[in-house]
């Protein structure tokens, strides 16, 4: 599992807490997504990987089972552990998504990423506008205030934005729409990663705060169309920034 927000926190260089199991999963999963272990290739033997990662056979085997459950590898008798085709990968898995943050920018993948976010979040905000509770709105407004207090801090701004979107997904009342969180975090992280110029950063953060404000107020008022327009504005804002990485 990967904790929500950990990808955005990594932008500041803060290492995430880890154990041997998650360490091995991340090392191999990251290597697969970035191409260090190409699709169709056979991973090193257990003995070699145990030496490489400094772990026991039990830890290694559990890590490989986890990666197999994500569709990324397949163990074959007398062959070894082979890297699976991308068509089998569990792309909605937040951990699999997070590894793509470090991969070479891919125009087709970015297009799919933002198309999926657009499809899911436009539905989520419409449902949230109909089903939100006073507590849902209170939580959104809390994180909106935290975003306002961020004052140029990219990590604080990104984490606040992510929490607003998580609250919206929760407000939708749809268990499946909650799966959008990993996609939202990756798109937010990519947008933040692109910010290297002070003027561009200031413009992005200002526009983001205004759009989130419009979104939260629209949901509170039950304005489905206005909420959808606001979230589309936010998605296009992030898409425009992420496109500069290509």
N, C-alpha and C positions, 0 to 999 in steps of 0.2 A: 504494500500500500504506500501511497504518497500523500503527505498532508497537504490539504488545500493551502495555497499561498507559498509553498516552498520554492516553486519555480521563480516567482517574483522576488522572493527574499534572496535568491541566489544572485540576482543582478548586483547586489551590494557586496558580493564576495563572501557572505556569511555562510560557512559550511553547514550543511544539514547534519543533525545527529544521525548516526548510523550504527548498525551492528554488522557482524560478518555476513549474515544472510542477505541483507539489503545491499551491502557493499558489492557482493559477487553479482547479484541481479543487475545492479546499475552498471557495473563494469562490462558485463557481457551484452546487456541490452543496449547500452550506449554504443558499444562497438558494432553491433549489428545495424542499428539505425544509421550510424555515420559511415558505414561501409567498410570499417576495419575488418569485419567478418562478413564478407559478401554473401548474398543470397545464393544458396546451393552449396556453399562451402561446408567442410566438415570441421567442427571445433577440435581443438587439441584434446588429447587423451585426458582422462581423469587425473592421472598422476602428474601430468604437466600443468594442468590448471590448478591442482591443489598446491603445487610448488609456486606457481605464478601469483596466486592470490593469498597464499598463506593460510589456507583453511583446511578443515578436515573433509574426508569423503562425504560424511553425512551432510555437512553444510553445502558442499558443492552440489550434491544430488538434489537437495531440497530447492536450491536456487534454480537448477535446470528444470525441475518439475514446474516451478512457478513460471518460468519463461515458456515452457511447453503449453501451459494453460493459457498463456497470452497469445498462443499461435505463432510464436517466433522461432521455435526450434522443434525438431522431431528426432527422438531417439530411435535408432534402427539397430537391431541385433547384427553383430559382426561388421557393422559399417561405422557406427559412432553417432554423434549428435550433429545433425545437419541443420543449417539455417533455412528456415521455411520461406516460401515465396511471400511477398508482401500482401498478396490477396488473402492470406490466412491470418494476418496480424489483427489483433484486437485494437483497432484504432481509437475506440471510445475509452479505452483504459487510460486513466490519467497519467500513469507512469510511462506508457508507450508514447503518449502525446508529448510528455515532458522531454523525452530523449530527442524528439524532432527539433527542439529549440537549438540543439547543438549541431544539427546536421546541416549540410550545405543547402542554402535556400533553393527551393524547388517551386517554380511558378505554378505547375499543375497542382501540387499539394497545397500551396497557399490558397489557390482558387477554391479547391474543395473544402478547405478548412473554413474559409469565410462564408462560402455558400451554406455549409451545414450550420454554422452559428446563426446565420440570418434566418434560415428555415425554422430552427428550434426556438430561437429567442423571440421572434415575432409572435409565435404561438404562445410562448410562455408569458409575455407581457400582456397579451389580450386576456388570457385566463386569470392572470394576477389582478388585472383591473376589475374583473368580475368577482373574484373570490377572496381578495385580500382582507385581512382582519386588521383591527386597530393595532395589534401587536406587530404584525408584519410591517405596517407603515412606520411604526415607531422605530423598528430596527433599521429600516431603509434610511430614515431621516438621521438616525444616529451615525451611520456610516457616511452619509452625505456630509454631515458636520465634520467628521474626521477628515474627509477629503478636503474640505475647506481649510482646516487647520494644517494640512500637510505643507502648504506654502512652498511649493517647489521641490519637496522631497519625493523623488520618483517612486521609491519603494512604498512609502506611506500612501501616496496617491493611488498606486496600482492595487495595493491590498484593500484599500477602502472601496475602490471600484469593484473588485472581485466580490467582496462581501455584499455589496448592493445587489449584484447579479445573482449571488447565491440566495439571498433573501427573496428575490423575485421568483426564482425557480421553485423555492419552497412555497411561496404564495400561490403558485399556479395550481397546487394540489395534485400535480401529476408526478408520480414516482419516476417515470421514464424521462420526463423533461429535466429532472435533476441531473441527468447525465451530461448536460450541457456545460457543467462547471469546468471540467478539464479543458474543453475547447475554448471557453472564454478566457481561462487563465493563460493558455498558450498564445492566443491572439493578443491579449494585453501585454504579455511579456515580450513578444516580438515587436509590438509598437514601441514599448519603452526602450527596448534594445537599440532601436533606430535613432534615438534622440541623443545627438552629440553637440548640437548647436544651441546656445542659450536662448536665442530669439525663437527658434522653432520649438524648443521645449516649453517655453512660456506660453506660446500660442496654443500648443497641443493641450497643456494642462488646463488652460483657461476655457478652451472649447469643450474639453471633456467634463469639467465641472458644470458648465452651463447645460450641457446635454443631459447629464445625470440628474440635475435639478429638475429639468423639464420632464424627464422620465418618471421620477418619483412623484412629482406633483400630479402628473397625468394618471398614474396608477391610483393615487389616493382619491382623486376625483372620479374614478371610474371611467375615464376617457380612453376607451380601447384604441380608437384611431390615433389619438394624440400620443399615446404610449408607444404604439407601433412606429410612428414617425420618428419619435425620439430615439428609440433603440436602433432603428436603421441608420440614423445620423451618427450614433456612437460607433456602430460597426464599420461604417464607411470611413470614419475618422481613423480607426485602428488599421483598417485595410490600406488606406493611403500611406500611413507611416510604415507598415510592414513591407509594402511594395518597394520601398527605397532600399531594402536589404538585398533585393534580387539583382 
